[in-house]
Amino acid sequence: MDKAAHDRPGHIHLLHAQQTDSNPFSRPTTPGHHSLQIGFCGLGAMGYPMARNLAKWRNQHVPGSLPVLVWNRTRSKSEDLLKELGEEMITIADSLEQVASECDIIFTNLSNDDVVRSVYQSFAKALQPSQEPKPTKNKIFVETSTIYPACAAEVDTLLSNLPSTHFVTSPVFGPPATAAAAQLLIVMSGDYRSKKEVAHILIPAVGRKAMDLGGNIEKAPTFKLIGNSLILGSLELLAEVFTLSEKAGIGAGLVHQFIKDVMPAPPLISYGDKMLHDHFDGSKGFAIDGGLKDSAHIRKLATELDAPMPALDAAHQHMLTARALHANQARRGNARFDVLDWSSLVAGARVAAGLDGFDSSKHAKVVPED
């Protein structure tokens, strides 16, 4: 008998032990999730498409599934989703307390650590044993935002005082367009049985692959910061190389083609395209305020661990420069975008080199033609 079979509990059928490259967890022993009431809180640029895909998948693939109960601070976002999908897929919650009380599994996707703390304090208050009506038992809370690891530990401590309540950190990789296509990469840490349950709800409804980082609740948020540091460092390198090519009279377009030919990583191509064509609309990408929040977390983590990250430091400063330039344009009434994408950090590199920050068509060639 092979070791895997020997270690497998006797009551688990081989059908339930199957795994795929996209999901490291075997299926739960109780097939299906038709009776679960799922809640989703936070319908921002990422949360809205995640909640939409989750609701649509369950409606189409899980017979008898209940509508997803959604909450957003701005109720109009919830109403938009209800209008788009209908009452058979979406129900709007009147409060966070209602979500906590009525749902078995609650997903959150929130803007920053302070909002996460506030929302989970409301959840915890609603789940006190003295509350009426009595909450449903055996709850799993799943936090999908980008937060600092210590914040995840705070939430875990808060929820650990409540009976039959589990917490999973499950940040996601990918911009809003990737979320809309249900192609997110999902990393998970926390209680194993809870992760197993959650992974089979999220894959393939919301994401293309789940990664298990173990039981330490802080591991997934830490991995998310490390991953974002790689993406942000790549943006900084793109910004510097494109700026140099403009100053040298080569042009960023040729460098972008070189990337396609030699190192065709999708993020380099897509973000390079944004920089090349000055497509800095943060409402369709990743807003620069979120980028600055993430870079601040990464720099804090790097400082705590004595791990210098000079490329990340440069990216942070260039995002600050881009945001300042945009704020000045907004005051003058000539800003092209309401919100900047974090790829606009190229404006910081451009201005430092004496070029226009947001309009690459104004870049003069400094190397004479042959």
C-alpha positions as CSV (number, residue, x, y, z in Angstrom):
1,M,0.0,0.0,0.0
2,D,1.3,3.4,-0.9
3,K,2.0,5.9,1.9
4,A,-0.7,8.3,0.7
5,A,-3.3,5.6,0.9
6,H,-2.0,4.5,4.3
7,D,-2.2,8.0,5.7
8,R,-5.7,8.7,4.3
9,P,-8.5,8.3,6.9
10,G,-10.4,5.1,6.3
11,H,-13.8,6.8,5.9
12,I,-12.7,9.0,3.0
13,H,-13.5,7.6,-0.4
14,L,-11.0,7.9,-3.2
15,L,-13.5,10.2,-5.0
16,H,-13.1,12.7,-2.2
17,A,-9.3,12.3,-2.1
18,Q,-8.8,13.5,-5.6
19,Q,-6.8,16.7,-6.1
20,T,-5.8,18.8,-9.1
21,D,-3.0,21.1,-9.9
22,S,-5.4,24.0,-9.5
23,N,-6.6,22.9,-6.0
24,P,-4.4,21.3,-3.5
25,F,-7.3,20.2,-1.3
26,S,-9.3,16.9,-1.6
27,R,-13.0,17.4,-1.8
28,P,-14.9,17.7,1.5
29,T,-16.4,14.3,2.5
30,T,-19.9,15.8,2.3
31,P,-20.5,16.5,-1.4
32,G,-21.9,19.8,-2.5
33,H,-22.5,23.1,-0.7
34,H,-26.2,23.5,-1.7
35,S,-27.4,24.4,1.8
36,L,-24.7,26.9,2.7
37,Q,-25.6,30.5,3.1
38,I,-22.7,32.5,1.8
39,G,-22.1,36.1,2.5
40,F,-19.8,38.6,0.7
41,C,-18.8,42.0,2.2
42,G,-17.0,44.6,0.2
43,L,-18.0,45.3,-3.4
44,G,-15.1,47.4,-4.6
45,A,-13.1,47.0,-7.8
46,M,-12.1,43.5,-6.8
47,G,-15.0,42.4,-4.6
48,Y,-17.7,43.2,-7.1
49,P,-16.5,40.8,-9.8
50,M,-15.6,38.2,-7.2
51,A,-19.0,38.2,-5.7
52,R,-20.7,38.2,-9.1
53,N,-18.7,35.2,-10.3
54,L,-19.3,33.3,-7.1
55,A,-23.1,33.9,-7.2
56,K,-23.3,33.0,-10.9
57,W,-21.3,29.8,-10.5
58,R,-23.3,28.6,-7.6
59,N,-26.6,29.3,-9.3
60,Q,-25.5,27.4,-12.4
61,H,-23.5,24.5,-10.9
62,V,-24.8,23.9,-7.3
63,P,-28.4,22.8,-7.4
64,G,-30.6,24.3,-4.7
65,S,-27.9,26.9,-3.8
66,L,-29.1,30.0,-1.9
67,P,-28.6,33.5,-3.1
68,V,-25.4,35.2,-1.9
69,L,-26.0,37.7,0.8
70,V,-24.0,40.8,0.0
71,W,-23.1,44.0,2.0
72,N,-21.3,47.1,1.0
73,R,-20.8,50.3,2.8
74,T,-22.3,52.2,-0.2
75,R,-25.6,50.3,-0.7
76,S,-25.8,51.3,-4.4
77,K,-23.0,48.8,-5.2
78,S,-25.1,46.0,-3.7
79,E,-28.2,47.3,-5.6
80,D,-26.2,47.3,-8.9
81,L,-25.2,43.7,-8.4
82,L,-28.8,42.7,-7.5
83,K,-30.0,44.4,-10.7
84,E,-27.4,42.7,-12.8
85,L,-27.9,39.1,-11.4
86,G,-31.5,39.1,-10.0
87,E,-33.0,37.9,-6.7
88,E,-32.3,34.2,-7.4
89,M,-28.6,34.9,-7.1
90,I,-28.3,38.0,-4.8
91,T,-29.8,39.2,-1.6
92,I,-28.8,42.5,0.0
93,A,-28.0,42.6,3.7
94,D,-29.1,45.5,5.8
95,S,-26.1,45.3,8.1
96,L,-22.8,43.5,8.9
97,E,-24.6,42.0,11.9
98,Q,-27.1,40.3,9.6
99,V,-24.4,38.8,7.5
100,A,-22.6,37.5,10.5
101,S,-25.7,36.0,12.0
102,E,-27.3,34.4,9.0
103,C,-24.3,33.2,6.9
104,D,-22.2,30.0,7.2
105,I,-19.3,31.3,5.2
106,I,-18.5,35.0,4.9
107,F,-16.0,36.4,2.4
108,T,-14.6,39.9,2.9
109,N,-12.7,42.1,0.4
110,L,-12.0,45.5,2.0
111,S,-9.9,48.6,1.3
112,N,-7.4,48.6,4.2
113,D,-6.5,47.2,7.6
114,D,-8.5,49.7,9.6
115,V,-11.7,48.8,7.7
116,V,-10.9,45.1,8.2
117,R,-10.6,45.6,11.9
118,S,-13.8,47.6,12.1
119,V,-15.8,45.1,10.0
120,Y,-14.6,42.1,12.0
121,Q,-15.3,43.8,15.3
122,S,-18.9,44.2,14.1
123,F,-19.0,40.5,13.2
124,A,-17.6,39.5,16.6
125,K,-20.2,41.7,18.4
126,A,-23.0,40.1,16.4
127,L,-21.9,36.6,17.3
128,Q,-21.8,37.0,21.1
129,P,-23.7,34.1,22.7
130,S,-26.1,36.6,24.2
131,Q,-27.3,38.0,20.9
132,E,-30.8,37.3,19.5
133,P,-31.6,35.8,17.1
134,K,-29.1,33.0,17.7
135,P,-26.5,32.9,15.0
136,T,-26.0,29.8,12.8
137,K,-23.3,27.5,14.1
138,N,-19.9,26.6,12.5
139,K,-18.9,29.8,10.7
140,I,-15.9,30.4,8.4
141,F,-14.7,33.9,7.8
142,V,-12.5,34.4,4.7
143,E,-10.5,37.6,4.4
144,T,-9.3,38.1,0.8
145,S,-7.9,41.6,1.0
146,T,-4.2,42.6,1.1
147,I,-3.5,43.3,4.8
148,Y,-0.5,43.3,7.1
149,P,0.2,39.9,8.7
150,A,-0.2,41.3,12.2
151,C,-3.7,42.5,11.3
152,A,-4.6,39.0,10.3
153,A,-3.4,37.8,13.7
154,E,-5.5,40.4,15.4
155,V,-8.6,39.2,13.6
156,D,-7.8,35.6,14.3
157,T,-7.5,36.3,18.0
158,L,-10.8,38.3,18.0
159,L,-12.7,35.4,16.3
160,S,-11.0,32.6,18.3
161,N,-13.0,33.7,21.4
162,L,-16.2,32.7,19.6
163,P,-17.4,29.1,19.6
164,S,-17.4,27.1,16.3
165,T,-15.9,30.1,14.4
166,H,-12.9,29.7,12.1
167,F,-10.8,32.2,10.2
168,V,-8.9,31.8,6.8
169,T,-6.7,34.4,5.2
170,S,-7.1,34.1,1.5
171,P,-5.6,37.1,-0.4
172,V,-5.9,37.0,-4.2
173,F,-3.5,37.9,-7.0
174,G,-4.7,39.7,-10.1
175,P,-6.2,43.0,-11.2
176,P,-10.0,43.6,-11.6
177,A,-10.0,42.3,-15.2
178,T,-8.5,39.0,-13.9
179,A,-11.1,38.9,-11.2
180,A,-13.9,39.4,-13.8
181,A,-12.5,36.5,-15.8
182,A,-12.4,34.3,-12.6
183,Q,-8.7,33.7,-13.2
184,L,-7.3,34.9,-9.8
185,L,-4.5,33.1,-8.0
186,I,-5.7,32.4,-4.4
187,V,-3.3,31.8,-1.5
188,M,-4.7,30.4,1.8
189,S,-3.6,29.9,5.4
190,G,-5.4,28.9,8.5
191,D,-7.6,25.9,9.7
192,Y,-7.1,23.0,7.3
193,R,-10.7,21.8,7.2
194,S,-12.0,25.4,6.6
195,K,-9.5,25.9,3.8
196,K,-10.6,22.7,2.1
197,E,-14.3,23.9,2.3
198,V,-13.4,27.3,1.0
199,A,-11.1,26.2,-1.7
200,H,-13.8,24.1,-3.4
201,I,-16.2,27.1,-3.3
202,L,-13.7,29.5,-4.8
203,I,-12.1,27.2,-7.5
204,P,-13.1,27.6,-10.3
205,A,-15.9,30.0,-9.5
206,V,-13.6,32.9,-8.6
207,G,-10.0,31.7,-9.3
208,R,-7.9,29.4,-11.4
209,K,-5.7,28.1,-8.7
210,A,-5.4,27.8,-4.9
211,M,-2.1,27.6,-3.0
212,D,-1.9,26.2,0.6
213,L,0.5,28.0,2.9
214,G,-0.2,26.0,6.0
215,G,-1.9,26.7,9.4
216,N,-0.1,29.9,10.4
217,I,-2.7,32.6,9.7
218,E,0.0,35.2,8.9
219,K,1.6,33.2,6.1
220,A,-0.8,34.0,3.3
221,P,-0.8,37.8,3.9
222,T,3.0,37.7,4.1
223,F,3.2,35.8,0.8
224,K,0.8,38.3,-0.8
225,L,3.1,41.2,0.2
226,I,6.1,39.3,-1.2
227,G,4.2,38.7,-4.5
228,N,3.1,42.3,-4.7
229,S,6.7,43.5,-4.1
230,L,7.8,41.5,-7.1
231,I,5.0,43.0,-9.2
232,L,5.8,46.5,-8.0
233,G,9.5,46.1,-8.5
234,S,8.8,45.0,-12.0
235,L,6.7,48.1,-12.6
236,E,9.6,50.2,-11.3
237,L,12.1,48.5,-13.7
238,L,9.7,49.0,-16.6
239,A,9.4,52.7,-15.7
240,E,13.1,53.2,-15.6
241,V,13.9,51.3,-18.8
242,F,11.1,53.0,-20.7
243,T,12.3,56.4,-19.5
244,L,15.8,55.7,-20.5
245,S,14.7,54.5,-23.9
246,E,12.8,57.8,-24.4
247,K,15.8,59.9,-23.4
248,A,18.1,57.9,-25.7
249,G,15.8,58.4,-28.7
250,I,15.0,54.7,-29.0
251,G,11.5,55.0,-27.9
252,A,9.5,52.9,-25.4
253,G,7.7,51.1,-28.1
254,L,10.7,49.2,-29.3
255,V,11.5,48.2,-25.7
256,H,8.0,47.0,-25.3
257,Q,8.3,44.9,-28.4
258,F,11.6,43.5,-27.1
259,I,9.8,42.4,-23.9
260,K,7.2,40.6,-26.0
261,D,9.9,38.8,-28.0
262,V,12.4,38.0,-25.2
263,M,10.6,37.9,-21.8
264,P,6.8,37.8,-22.5
265,A,5.5,37.7,-19.0
266,P,1.8,38.8,-19.0
267,P,2.3,41.5,-16.3
268,L,5.3,43.0,-18.1
269,I,3.3,43.2,-21.4
270,S,0.1,44.5,-19.9
271,Y,1.6,47.1,-17.6
272,G,4.1,48.0,-20.3
273,D,1.2,48.7,-22.6
274,K,-0.3,51.0,-20.1
275,M,2.9,53.0,-19.7
276,L,3.5,53.1,-23.4
277,H,0.1,54.5,-24.2
278,D,-0.4,56.6,-21.0
279,H,-3.4,54.4,-20.0
280,F,-3.5,55.3,-16.3
281,D,-7.2,54.9,-15.5
282,G,-7.2,53.5,-12.0
283,S,-10.9,52.7,-12.1
284,K,-10.1,50.0,-14.7
285,G,-7.0,48.7,-13.0
286,F,-5.3,48.9,-9.5
287,A,-5.7,52.3,-7.9
288,I,-2.5,54.1,-6.9
289,D,-3.7,54.6,-3.3
290,G,-4.0,50.8,-3.0
291,G,-0.5,50.5,-4.4
292,L,0.9,53.0,-1.8
293,K,-0.9,51.1,1.0
294,D,0.7,47.8,-0.2
295,S,4.2,49.3,-0.6
296,A,4.0,50.8,2.9
297,H,3.2,47.3,4.2
298,I,6.0,45.8,2.2
299,R,8.5,48.4,3.4
300,K,7.4,47.8,7.0
301,L,7.8,44.1,6.7
302,A,11.2,44.6,5.1
303,T,12.3,46.9,7.9
304,E,11.1,44.4,10.6
305,L,13.1,41.6,8.9
306,D,16.2,43.7,8.0
307,A,15.8,43.0,4.3
308,P,16.5,46.1,2.3
309,M,14.4,46.5,-0.9
310,P,15.8,49.6,-2.8
311,A,13.7,48.9,-5.9
312,L,10.5,48.9,-3.8
313,D,11.6,52.1,-2.1
314,A,12.1,53.8,-5.5
315,A,8.6,52.6,-6.6
316,H,7.0,54.0,-3.5
317,Q,8.6,57.4,-4.1
318,H,7.6,57.4,-7.8
319,M,4.0,56.6,-6.9
320,L,4.0,59.5,-4.5
321,T,5.3,61.8,-7.2
322,A,2.7,60.5,-9.7
323,R,-0.1,61.1,-7.1
324,A,1.2,64.6,-6.4
325,L,1.3,65.5,-10.1
326,H,-2.2,64.1,-10.5
327,A,-3.5,66.1,-7.5
328,N,-2.1,69.3,-9.0
329,Q,-3.8,68.5,-12.4
330,A,-7.1,67.9,-10.6
331,R,-6.8,71.3,-8.8
332,R,-6.3,72.9,-12.2
333,G,-9.2,71.0,-13.7
334,N,-7.2,69.2,-16.4
335,A,-6.7,65.7,-15.0
336,R,-7.5,62.9,-17.5
337,F,-8.4,60.4,-14.9
338,D,-10.4,60.5,-11.7
339,V,-8.2,57.8,-10.2
340,L,-4.6,56.8,-11.2
341,D,-3.5,53.2,-11.8
342,W,-0.3,52.2,-10.0
343,S,1.4,51.9,-13.4
344,S,1.4,55.7,-13.4
345,L,4.5,55.5,-11.2
346,V,6.3,55.9,-14.5
347,A,5.4,59.6,-14.2
348,G,7.9,59.8,-11.3
349,A,10.7,58.3,-13.3
350,R,9.8,60.5,-16.3
351,V,9.8,63.8,-14.3
352,A,13.1,62.9,-12.6
353,A,14.6,62.6,-16.1
354,G,13.1,65.9,-17.3
355,L,10.2,64.4,-19.3
356,D,6.5,65.1,-19.1
357,G,4.9,62.8,-16.5
358,F,1.6,61.8,-18.1
359,D,1.9,62.7,-21.8
360,S,4.6,60.6,-23.5
361,S,3.8,62.4,-26.9
362,K,5.6,65.4,-25.5
363,H,8.9,63.5,-25.1
364,A,11.5,65.1,-27.3
365,K,14.3,62.9,-28.8
366,V,17.7,63.9,-27.4
367,V,19.7,61.6,-29.7
368,P,19.9,63.0,-33.3
369,E,18.7,60.8,-36.1
370,D,21.5,59.3,-38.3
